[in-house]
Amino acid sequence: MRFDQRHLLGIEPLRPDEITTLLDLSERYVALNRQQQKRSTVLAGLTQINMFFENSTRTQASFELAGKRLGADVMNMSMQASSIKKGETLIDTAMTLNAMHPDLLVVRHPHSGAVDLLAQKVNCAVLNAGDGRHEHPTQALLDALTIRRAKGRIHRLNIAICGDIAHSRVARSNLLLLHKMENRIRLIGPPTLMPAGIDAFGAEVYEDMKEGLQDVDVVMMLRLQKERMDGGFIPSEREYYHRYGLDAEKLSHAKPDAIVMHPGPMNRGVEIDGTLADDINRSVIQDQVEMGVAVRMAAMDLLARNLRAHPKELMV
């Protein structure tokens, strides 16, 4: 298995073969997680610190469970009540962390680039659990694993990403990964929710949902990021659902075996019809949650191998 990264800060630095390596290892962890005995010792003796400067349920729980199943000593730092609130800088936080000698640092931060800055200042492997509007690499990887298991491949598929593209780090990471794996990407949403310079993303852009979903293999819905909106991006939730919420009628324009995805948490009746979200024949939303644990186990396993093989390269 070839994986040369010392951190997982985004999809952008990853080669296609490294993505494949991580997905292949994730498959082994899917199998482990379905056994009665789910424990491994690959991270035994290592310390994992989870630092979430933004609230998170799925991602933080998933990383915590992944670390514990691999035998790591896992510590969650409550950053909402931390010294950051008292004026401590991110660099000071990094120096404090170095004194604790962690091996794996999982970070979610509201500002783009903050996780990269921490990675430059700490003596351990850093995993980006989402930074601002920049990237959310493990989400894209778990989405890729979900697609590959459902479709039998993760290349040369027609994939639609729908909704709030402008505010979504999930969309950015998925765009990067799916392009690397030679897929055809369509972005669907209102102009107000498309990022500036959208033409540079190498995707087809549609304002009409039904036209954009024509003959696609995968429909990836996105959450409306209301916490990142500071103006009238949509007329109303009711109007948004009418035009861009996924329901059975809109989905009928996709291929008959098209799968439906959503990174969660879902706003039912706004981004997606609740019945469709629970449709076991079309929806793989719960599969995404399961794949998340396996992907994060694989990512930490691979980074720990590089940490053990080249410990001095991580010293700053």
C-alpha positions as CSV (number, residue, x, y, z in Angstrom):
1,M,0.0,0.0,0.0
2,R,1.4,3.4,-1.0
3,F,0.5,6.4,1.1
4,D,3.2,9.1,1.5
5,Q,1.3,11.8,3.4
6,R,2.3,12.8,6.9
7,H,-0.9,14.8,7.4
8,L,-4.4,14.6,6.0
9,L,-5.2,18.3,5.5
10,G,-7.2,18.0,2.3
11,I,-7.9,16.0,-0.8
12,E,-5.8,18.3,-3.0
13,P,-2.4,16.8,-2.1
14,L,-3.6,13.2,-2.5
15,R,-2.6,11.1,-5.6
16,P,-5.3,8.8,-7.1
17,D,-3.3,5.8,-5.9
18,E,-3.2,7.1,-2.4
19,I,-7.0,7.6,-2.5
20,T,-7.4,4.0,-3.7
21,T,-5.0,2.8,-0.9
22,L,-7.1,4.5,1.7
23,L,-10.4,3.2,0.3
24,D,-9.0,-0.4,0.1
25,L,-7.8,-0.3,3.7
26,S,-11.2,1.2,4.7
27,E,-12.9,-1.9,3.3
28,R,-11.0,-4.0,5.8
29,Y,-12.2,-1.8,8.6
30,V,-15.8,-2.0,7.4
31,A,-15.5,-5.8,7.9
32,L,-13.9,-5.4,11.3
33,N,-16.6,-3.0,12.5
34,R,-19.3,-5.5,11.5
35,Q,-17.8,-8.2,13.8
36,Q,-18.7,-8.7,17.4
37,Q,-15.1,-8.0,18.4
38,K,-14.3,-4.6,16.8
39,R,-10.9,-3.9,18.4
40,S,-7.5,-3.6,16.8
41,T,-4.2,-2.6,18.3
42,V,-2.6,-0.7,15.4
43,L,-2.7,2.6,17.4
44,A,-1.8,1.0,20.8
45,G,0.5,3.3,22.7
46,L,-0.4,6.3,20.6
47,T,-2.3,9.4,21.8
48,Q,-5.1,11.0,19.8
49,I,-6.4,14.4,20.7
50,N,-9.7,15.7,19.1
51,M,-9.9,19.5,19.0
52,F,-13.3,20.8,17.7
53,F,-13.5,24.5,17.6
54,E,-17.0,24.1,16.0
55,N,-19.8,22.0,17.2
56,S,-20.0,18.5,15.6
57,T,-21.9,15.3,16.4
58,R,-21.2,12.9,13.6
59,T,-17.6,13.8,12.8
60,Q,-16.4,14.0,16.4
61,A,-18.1,10.8,17.5
62,S,-16.8,9.0,14.4
63,F,-13.2,10.1,15.0
64,E,-13.5,9.2,18.7
65,L,-14.9,5.8,17.9
66,A,-12.3,5.2,15.2
67,G,-9.4,5.9,17.5
68,K,-10.8,3.8,20.4
69,R,-11.4,0.8,18.1
70,L,-7.8,1.0,17.0
71,G,-6.5,1.1,20.5
72,A,-5.4,4.7,20.8
73,D,-5.6,6.8,24.0
74,V,-8.3,9.3,22.9
75,M,-8.8,12.7,24.5
76,N,-11.5,15.2,23.5
77,M,-10.6,18.9,24.2
78,S,-13.6,21.1,24.7
79,M,-12.5,24.2,22.7
80,Q,-15.7,26.1,23.3
81,A,-14.6,26.4,26.9
82,S,-10.9,26.6,26.3
83,S,-8.1,29.1,26.6
84,I,-8.9,30.2,23.1
85,K,-11.9,32.0,24.6
86,K,-9.5,33.7,27.0
87,G,-7.4,35.1,24.2
88,E,-4.8,32.4,23.6
89,T,-3.6,32.3,20.0
90,L,-3.6,29.2,17.8
91,I,0.2,29.2,17.9
92,D,0.2,29.2,21.7
93,T,-2.3,26.3,21.6
94,A,0.1,24.4,19.3
95,M,3.0,24.9,21.8
96,T,0.8,23.6,24.6
97,L,-0.2,20.6,22.5
98,N,3.5,19.9,21.7
99,A,4.2,19.7,25.5
100,M,1.6,16.9,25.7
101,H,3.3,14.8,23.0
102,P,0.3,13.7,21.0
103,D,0.7,11.4,18.0
104,L,-2.5,12.2,16.1
105,L,-4.3,15.5,16.2
106,V,-7.9,15.8,14.8
107,V,-9.0,19.4,14.3
108,R,-12.2,21.1,13.2
109,H,-12.0,24.9,12.9
110,P,-14.3,27.7,11.6
111,H,-11.4,29.4,9.7
112,S,-10.0,28.1,6.4
113,G,-6.3,27.4,6.8
114,A,-6.2,27.1,10.6
115,V,-5.7,23.4,10.5
116,D,-2.8,23.8,8.1
117,L,-1.2,26.4,10.4
118,L,-1.4,24.0,13.3
119,A,0.1,21.2,11.2
120,Q,3.2,23.4,10.7
121,K,3.6,24.0,14.4
122,V,3.1,20.6,16.0
123,N,5.2,17.4,16.2
124,C,2.5,15.0,15.2
125,A,0.2,13.9,12.4
126,V,-2.8,16.2,11.8
127,L,-6.2,15.3,10.4
128,N,-8.5,18.0,9.1
129,A,-12.0,17.4,10.3
130,G,-13.3,20.5,8.5
131,D,-11.8,24.0,8.2
132,G,-14.1,26.9,7.3
133,R,-15.2,26.7,3.7
134,H,-11.9,25.1,2.7
135,E,-12.0,21.3,2.9
136,H,-13.5,18.3,4.8
137,P,-11.3,15.4,3.4
138,T,-12.6,12.5,5.4
139,Q,-16.2,13.3,4.3
140,A,-15.2,13.1,0.7
141,L,-13.3,9.9,1.3
142,L,-16.3,8.3,3.1
143,D,-18.5,9.5,0.2
144,A,-16.2,7.9,-2.3
145,L,-16.2,4.6,-0.4
146,T,-20.0,4.7,-0.2
147,I,-20.2,5.3,-4.0
148,R,-17.7,2.6,-4.8
149,R,-19.5,0.0,-2.7
150,A,-22.9,0.9,-4.2
151,K,-21.7,1.2,-7.8
152,G,-18.8,-1.1,-7.9
153,R,-16.4,1.6,-9.0
154,I,-15.4,5.2,-8.2
155,H,-14.5,6.4,-11.7
156,R,-16.4,7.5,-14.9
157,L,-19.7,8.1,-13.2
158,N,-22.1,11.0,-13.6
159,I,-22.4,12.6,-10.2
160,A,-24.6,15.6,-9.3
161,I,-23.8,17.7,-6.2
162,C,-26.9,19.8,-5.4
163,G,-27.7,22.8,-3.2
164,D,-25.5,25.1,-1.2
165,I,-22.2,24.8,-3.1
166,A,-20.9,28.2,-2.1
167,H,-20.7,27.6,1.6
168,S,-19.8,23.9,1.5
169,R,-16.4,22.4,2.3
170,V,-17.9,19.0,1.6
171,A,-18.6,20.1,-2.0
172,R,-15.1,21.4,-2.5
173,S,-13.4,18.2,-1.2
174,N,-15.8,16.0,-3.2
175,L,-15.1,18.0,-6.4
176,L,-11.4,17.5,-5.9
177,L,-11.6,13.8,-5.2
178,L,-14.2,12.9,-7.9
179,H,-12.2,14.8,-10.5
180,K,-9.0,13.0,-9.6
181,M,-10.9,9.7,-10.1
182,E,-12.2,10.8,-13.6
183,N,-15.8,11.4,-12.9
184,R,-18.2,13.8,-14.6
185,I,-19.5,16.3,-12.1
186,R,-22.6,18.5,-12.2
187,L,-23.3,21.3,-9.8
188,I,-26.9,22.2,-9.3
189,G,-28.3,25.1,-7.3
190,P,-29.4,28.7,-7.4
191,P,-26.9,31.3,-8.6
192,T,-26.9,32.8,-5.1
193,L,-25.5,29.5,-3.7
194,M,-22.7,29.0,-6.4
195,P,-19.2,30.2,-5.4
196,A,-17.4,32.9,-7.3
197,G,-15.3,31.6,-10.2
198,I,-17.4,28.5,-10.6
199,D,-16.2,28.0,-14.1
200,A,-12.7,27.1,-12.8
201,F,-14.1,24.1,-10.9
202,G,-14.2,21.9,-14.0
203,A,-17.9,21.0,-13.5
204,E,-21.1,21.5,-15.4
205,V,-23.3,24.0,-13.7
206,Y,-27.1,23.8,-13.8
207,E,-29.8,26.1,-12.3
208,D,-32.6,23.7,-13.2
209,M,-32.7,20.6,-10.9
210,K,-34.5,18.3,-13.4
211,E,-32.2,19.2,-16.2
212,G,-29.1,18.7,-14.0
213,L,-30.3,15.3,-12.7
214,Q,-30.8,13.8,-16.2
215,D,-29.2,10.4,-16.3
216,V,-26.9,10.8,-13.3
217,D,-25.6,7.8,-11.3
218,V,-25.3,9.6,-8.0
219,V,-27.3,12.5,-6.4
220,M,-25.4,14.1,-3.6
221,M,-27.5,16.6,-1.6
222,L,-26.0,19.3,0.6
223,R,-27.2,21.0,3.8
224,L,-28.1,24.6,3.7
225,Q,-25.3,26.2,5.7
226,K,-27.5,28.8,7.4
227,E,-24.8,29.6,10.0
228,R,-22.5,30.8,7.1
229,M,-25.2,32.9,5.4
230,D,-25.4,36.6,6.2
231,G,-28.0,37.7,3.7
232,G,-31.0,36.6,1.6
233,F,-29.5,33.7,-0.3
234,I,-32.9,31.9,-0.8
235,P,-36.4,33.4,-0.9
236,S,-37.8,31.0,1.7
237,E,-37.3,27.4,2.7
238,R,-40.6,26.5,1.1
239,E,-39.6,28.0,-2.2
240,Y,-36.1,26.4,-1.9
241,Y,-37.7,22.9,-1.4
242,H,-40.0,23.5,-4.4
243,R,-37.1,24.2,-6.7
244,Y,-34.1,22.4,-5.2
245,G,-35.4,19.9,-2.6
246,L,-35.0,16.3,-3.7
247,D,-38.2,14.4,-4.0
248,A,-39.3,11.4,-6.0
249,E,-40.5,13.4,-9.0
250,K,-37.1,15.2,-9.4
251,L,-35.2,11.9,-8.8
252,S,-37.1,10.3,-11.6
253,H,-34.9,12.2,-14.0
254,A,-31.8,10.4,-12.8
255,K,-30.9,6.8,-13.7
256,P,-33.3,4.2,-12.3
257,D,-30.5,2.9,-10.0
258,A,-29.2,6.3,-9.0
259,I,-28.2,6.5,-5.3
260,V,-29.1,9.4,-3.0
261,M,-26.5,10.9,-0.6
262,H,-26.4,13.6,2.1
263,P,-23.5,14.4,4.5
264,G,-25.9,15.3,7.4
265,P,-27.4,16.7,9.4
266,M,-30.4,16.8,7.1
267,N,-33.2,19.4,7.0
268,R,-36.1,17.2,6.0
269,G,-38.6,18.9,3.8
270,V,-36.0,21.6,2.8
271,E,-33.1,19.8,1.1
272,I,-34.7,16.3,0.8
273,D,-38.0,14.6,1.2
274,G,-38.1,12.6,4.4
275,T,-39.6,9.5,2.8
276,L,-36.9,9.5,0.1
277,A,-34.1,9.9,2.7
278,D,-35.3,6.7,4.4
279,D,-35.8,4.7,1.2
280,I,-33.6,1.7,1.6
281,N,-33.6,1.1,-2.2
282,R,-32.2,4.6,-3.1
283,S,-30.8,6.3,-0.1
284,V,-27.3,5.4,1.2
285,I,-27.2,8.1,3.9
286,Q,-26.9,5.6,6.7
287,D,-24.2,3.8,4.8
288,Q,-22.3,7.1,4.7
289,V,-22.3,7.2,8.5
290,E,-21.0,3.7,8.7
291,M,-18.3,4.3,6.1
292,G,-17.2,7.4,8.1
293,V,-15.9,5.3,11.0
294,A,-14.0,2.9,8.7
295,V,-12.4,5.7,6.6
296,R,-11.2,7.6,9.7
297,M,-9.7,4.3,11.0
298,A,-7.9,3.8,7.8
299,A,-6.6,7.4,7.6
300,M,-5.3,7.3,11.2
301,D,-3.7,3.8,10.6
302,L,-1.9,5.0,7.5
303,L,-0.7,8.3,9.1
304,A,0.5,6.3,12.2
305,R,2.5,4.0,9.9
306,N,4.3,7.0,8.4
307,L,4.8,8.5,11.8
308,R,6.5,5.3,13.0
309,A,8.6,4.9,9.8
310,H,9.8,8.6,9.7
311,P,9.4,10.1,13.2
312,K,12.1,12.8,12.7
313,E,10.4,14.2,9.6
314,L,7.5,15.3,11.8
315,M,9.7,17.3,14.1
316,V,9.5,21.1,13.7
